[in-house]
Amino acid sequence: MTDEETREPCRLYLITPPRFKPHAFADTLKSALEAGDVACLQLRLKGENEAPPEADAIRRATEILMPLAQARDVAFLINDRPDLAAELGADGTHIGQTDMTYAEARKLVGPDRIVGITCHNSRHLAMEAGEAGADYVAFGAFYKTDTKNPISVADPEILTWWSEMFTVPCVAIGGITAENAAPLVRAGADFLAVSSGVWAHEAGPAAAVRALNRILIEEGRAQ
């Protein structure tokens, strides 16, 4: 069980667009990271037709983007590839239910890096992940998202249940924007994972990060 008063304030967890040119995206990323508090950046690349990206594409993007994140104390995670996270010195990895087991991912990255796990809208999967040793569990999708075709739709109540029962942090993901983020913070999310809600924001990514951080601060004060 966890004491609600000891939980850290909810923070922003950025996910890269699925396709971009690393050198061109670097300036966009810098402006976003400098606009407000960001806890984590997940490199989530996809090839054509949602195919897995080539390893060299992940290596090139990591070489360019990871130093920008780590220089600002932003954890850099690589999606689906614990092996490359270990090889490239990333702070950790995020895996889905069909990628590999937690034990396999942990063996690849070692004891000191982050391993987060997608748990969709399943309490059972989340409890299994938490018991195995995952550093966070991710629930979603909470809203309609254009970034990927969500496997599940989650209700904010699952965040409340998790935050009241367990100390392992929970991440809310799926269609989150500055306009719809507040209910997820109130429900108990420890992190808000945002992709197009930042990169496709009409006023630009920096404006989106500022807006999201204002919401996180306001909701944190209200709790």
N, C-alpha and C positions, 0 to 999 in steps of 0.2 A: 504494500500500500504506500501511497505517497501523500505527503503533506502539501496541499495546494499552495500554501504560502511560500514554499521553498522552490517552486518551479520558476525557471528563468523566463523572462519575457519572450514572446514570440518574435522570431527573426525571419528575415528574407533568405530564400534559397533559390538562386537563379539556375535555370536550365538553358543551355545554349539553343539556338535554332537548329533544326536537323540538318540544314545545309547552309554553308557560308564559305567565303574565302578568308582564311585565317588572317592574313595581313590586313585586309580591308576591315575585318570585323574587330581587330585589336583596338582601334580608336573608339569604336562604338562601345566596346566592353569597358575601356578605361573611363569613359564618361559616365557609364552606368555605375561602376564601382566607386567612383569619386562623388557620386550624388547622395549617398547615404549608406547606412549600415547594411552590409551583406554578409551573411554567415558562410555561405557555401556557393560554389559554382560547379555544376555538373556538366561535363562535356557529353552531349548526347547527339552524335552524328548518325545520319541514316543515308544509305546510298539510294540510287534510283529505285522507285517502286517499293520503298521501305526496306530494301535489302540491307543486310549488315554492312557497315562501312569497311573499307580496306584498312588493315592494320597501319599501313604507312600514312593514311589520311589522319588517323587518330594520333599517330606520332607527330606529324607536322603541326596539327592544331595544338597539341599539348605543348610542344616546344615553344610556340608563340604565345599561347594564352596562359599557361600555368604560372610563369613568372609574374605576370601582371596580377593574378589573383593572390599568389602567395606573398608578394611584396606588400599587399594590403591586408594581410592576415585573414584572407578568405580561403577556406579549405577548397581544394580542387579535387573533384571526384571524376572518375571515368565510368561511363555507363556500360554495363554488360561485359567489361573486359578486365577482370581482376589481374590477369596476367600482365597486361600492359600498364595497369596502375602500379604494379610492383616494379616492372622494368623501368618505367619512366620517372619514378619517384613521386607519384601523385599521393595525395593525402588519403585516398581511399577509392572505393568503388560502390556502385549501386547495381543491384541485380534484380531481375524479375523472377517470377515463379518458374519460368521455363528455361532459364539460363543455366543454372547449376545450383547445387545445394549451398547453404550457408557454410557448411564445413569445408567444401571444396574451395569456395571463395576465400575463406579465412586462411586456408593452407597456402594459397597463392600469395596473398598480400601480407601475411604475417600478423603478429598479435597487436601491433601498434597502429595499424591503419584502420580507417573507418570502413565498415561494411553496412550498407543500408539495403533494405529489402522491400520490394513492392508487395503489399498484402491486399490490394483491391478493396473490397468492402467486407472482408472476412475476419471476424474476430478469431476464429480458429487459426488461420494462417498467421495472424499477428502474434498470438500467444506462442505459437510454435517458434516464430522468429525471435521473439523476445527471450524465450527460454533457451534457445540455442546460443544466444549471445550477440544478436544483431545490435548495432549501435543506434539504429533508429528503424521504425516501421513507417511505411508510406501508405496512406489510404486515399482512394479516389476512384473514379473522377467525381468531383463534387459539382462541376458545371460542364456544359457542353464545351468541347475543345476541338479546335481545328488542327492542333499539333499532331495528334494521333487518334486512332479509333479506339476509344476506351473499352476495355473488357467488362468493366463494371461501373455502376453508379452508386456512389456512397452518400449516406445521410450524415450531416454534421454531428448527429448524436453519437456516432461511433468515436468521434474525437473526445467527446465528454466522457464516455465510458472508459476509454483508454486512459485518459489523463487522470481520472479519479482512481484507477485501479493499479496503474503501473508507472514506474519511474523512467523506463526507456522512452526517449523522445518520439513523438509522432509528427509526421510530415503530411500536410494536406496538399493534394495535387489535382490538377484537372480544371482548366478553363478559368483559373483565378485571375482577377483583375483588381485594380484599385476600387472599382465600383462594387464588387461583390465579396471582397476579402473580409470585411468586418465580422460577419456571422461566424466564420471559421475560427477567427481569433477568439471570439467569445466562447465558442464551443470547446476550446481547449487545445488547439493546434500549437505545437512548439515551433514549427517552421511552416512557412507558406512557400511551396515550390511553384515558381512562375516562369513561364517561357514567353509565349506570344503576348501576354499581358504586359510585358516590358518591351520586348523588341519591336512589336507592332503598334505600340502606343502612338496615338495621333500627334502627341506633342514631343515624342522622342523617348528613348529609353531612360535618360537621366530624369526627365519629368516623372516618368512612371515610378522609378525607384524612390524619388522624393515623396510622391503621393502615397505609396505603399508604406513607407516609413512613418509618415504622419499618422496613418491609420493604426499601425502597430503601437505607436507611442500613446495615442488617444485611448485605444482599447486597453492597453496595459494599465493606464492610470485609472480606468473605470473599474478594473477588476479588484 
